[in-house]
Amino acid sequence: MSTKEKVRERVSVKEIVSIDNEIIVYNDDVNTFDHVIETLIRVCNHSAEQAEQCSLIVHYNGKCTVKTGPYNKLKPQCTKLLEAGLSAEII
């Protein structure tokens, strides 16, 4: 096995280990666009434009991935989204 092949094998294994989770926000009939946008900016550090786009995707598609990353970093953010009244989960 050449050195080149060994490097490819290490990269492949690393890719499998580094799979991220996602925070999904779901549409509801309670929250206003402004509330969703403000919450995404505050909790997920979205830009105003990104938060607005996510709110529209949630509205028209029923859900949107708003953040990806390791579970332990997403958990506090998802908790804050839920505390703000949004429907969200980590998958």
Backbone torsions as a table, in degrees:
resi	resn	phi	psi	omega
1	MET	NA	130.9	-178.2
2	SER	-80.9	165.0	178.1
3	THR	-60.0	-38.1	179.6
4	LYS	-59.2	-43.6	179.5
5	GLU	-65.8	-38.2	179.0
6	LYS	-63.2	-41.0	178.9
7	VAL	-62.3	-44.2	179.1
8	ARG	-60.5	-38.8	179.4
9	GLU	-64.3	-42.4	179.0
10	ARG	-63.7	-41.1	179.4
11	VAL	-63.9	-43.1	-179.8
12	SER	-60.5	-44.2	180.0
13	VAL	-65.1	-42.3	179.8
14	LYS	-61.9	-39.5	178.9
15	GLU	-62.1	-40.3	179.9
16	ILE	-64.8	-39.8	-177.3
17	VAL	-71.6	-28.3	-172.2
18	SER	-96.6	31.3	177.2
19	ILE	-69.3	130.1	-178.6
20	ASP	-93.4	157.8	171.8
21	ASN	-93.3	171.5	-179.4
22	GLU	-132.8	142.8	167.2
23	ILE	-93.9	123.7	177.3
24	ILE	-107.5	129.8	173.6
25	VAL	-106.7	134.7	-176.8
26	TYR	-107.9	151.8	177.5
27	ASN	-68.5	147.9	173.0
28	ASP	-146.3	173.8	-179.8
29	ASP	-101.5	14.6	-173.2
30	VAL	-107.3	-49.6	-171.8
31	ASN	-83.8	141.0	177.2
32	THR	-81.6	161.7	175.6
33	PHE	-57.4	-44.6	-178.7
34	ASP	-59.1	-43.2	-179.9
35	HIS	-64.1	-44.3	179.8
36	VAL	-62.7	-46.0	-179.0
37	ILE	-61.7	-49.2	180.0
38	GLU	-60.6	-39.2	-179.6
39	THR	-68.6	-42.5	178.3
40	LEU	-64.1	-37.1	177.2
41	ILE	-65.0	-45.9	-176.3
42	ARG	-71.0	-46.4	-172.0
43	VAL	-86.8	-41.6	-173.9
44	CYS	-102.6	2.6	-179.7
45	ASN	59.1	34.6	176.0
46	HIS	-74.8	152.8	167.7
47	SER	-73.2	164.8	178.6
48	ALA	-59.5	-41.9	-179.5
49	GLU	-65.2	-43.8	179.6
50	GLN	-63.4	-43.2	179.9
51	ALA	-64.3	-40.4	178.5
52	GLU	-64.7	-43.3	178.6
53	GLN	-62.1	-43.0	178.0
54	CYS	-62.3	-40.8	-179.6
55	SER	-64.0	-37.0	177.2
56	LEU	-68.8	-40.4	177.5
57	ILE	-62.1	-44.0	177.8
58	VAL	-59.2	-45.6	-177.4
59	HIS	-62.9	-46.8	-174.0
60	TYR	-87.9	-27.5	-178.6
61	ASN	-106.2	-9.9	178.8
62	GLY	90.7	-15.5	178.8
63	LYS	-166.6	163.3	178.9
64	CYS	-157.7	138.8	170.6
65	THR	-75.7	121.0	-177.0
66	VAL	-106.8	-15.4	-179.8
67	LYS	-159.9	143.2	173.9
68	THR	-126.7	153.2	178.9
69	GLY	158.9	-174.7	177.6
70	PRO	-68.0	146.8	-175.3
71	TYR	-52.5	-44.7	-174.8
72	ASN	-65.4	-23.6	176.0
73	LYS	-86.7	-29.6	-179.0
74	LEU	-79.6	-30.2	-175.0
75	LYS	-54.5	-50.2	179.2
76	PRO	-64.5	-34.4	178.8
77	GLN	-68.2	-43.4	179.1
78	CYS	-62.8	-39.9	177.6
79	THR	-60.0	-42.9	178.8
80	LYS	-66.0	-37.2	176.5
81	LEU	-63.0	-43.3	179.0
82	LEU	-65.2	-42.0	178.1
83	GLU	-62.4	-29.0	178.0
84	ALA	-81.4	-1.8	176.0
85	GLY	95.9	3.5	178.2
86	LEU	-81.6	153.8	174.8
87	SER	-92.4	114.9	-175.9
88	ALA	-148.4	156.7	174.3
89	GLU	-154.0	160.9	175.4
90	ILE	-102.0	131.5	176.0
91	ILE	-124.1	NA	NA
